[in-house]
Amino acid sequence: DTGVSQDPRHKITKRGQNVTFRCDPISEHNRLYWYRQTLGQGPEFLTYFQNEAQLEKSRLLSDRFSAERPKGSFSTLEIQRTEQGDSAMYLCASSLGRGRTDTQYFGPGTRLTVL
Amino acid sequence: KNEVEQSPQNLTAQEGEFITINCSYSVGISALHWLQQHPGGGIVSLFMLSSGKKKHGRLIATINIQEKHSSLHITASHPRDSAVYICASGNFGNEKLTFGTGTRLTIIP
């Protein structure tokens, strides 16, 4: 297994367009997290899944954002009607999540630029 | 609400120097994570600790639960250690991470 992968690595879009990012976690990892990082700041929590169930969403996640994890495997994060303020690095992480504190393994991130 | 603070924000040192980065948090946590981020964004987990001290190569992480404080030390620093080091606290239950803003470390040959 090669770790957490994210696609695309970079995305440039015009304001108002919709974008979708994909995250493939390490196989057999039950938990999957999405974080967002803006320039010069630490990442911020967006949402997380335990298997296919989305258990928590940050208030940062407006109704333009939606995330899914069908079948508890890969996850997608969609942003509708993008705004310039959405420009950031979107990070995905996964962990075993079997009722104990686990190391989170991060993907390389998707850098979104909204023009 | 848990807040995580790191110091210093930037640190420049000569190769070979002993490096210390500090992290404090405001509420009880399940574990404290130290992470390394290189230019381009990739984040690597260095340590996860809930008590005491851990060592891996030239890196040492310590935590004082009573004082809500953790430190990351690098011995015999090398230019390849140049990166952003981020501490993050793990939340009980869902383990979501609350991150500090990072310390940008530059080691000069």
Interface residues (C-beta under 8 A of the other chain):
Chain A: R31 Y33 Y35 Q37 G40 Q41 G42 P43 E44 F45 Y48 L55 E56 M89 L91 A93 S95 G97 T101 D102 T103 Q104 Y105 F106 P108 G109 R111
Chain B: V4 S30 A31 H33 L35 G40 G41 G42 I43 V44 S45 M48 S50 I86 A88 G90 N94 E95 K96 L97 T98 F99 G100 T101 G102
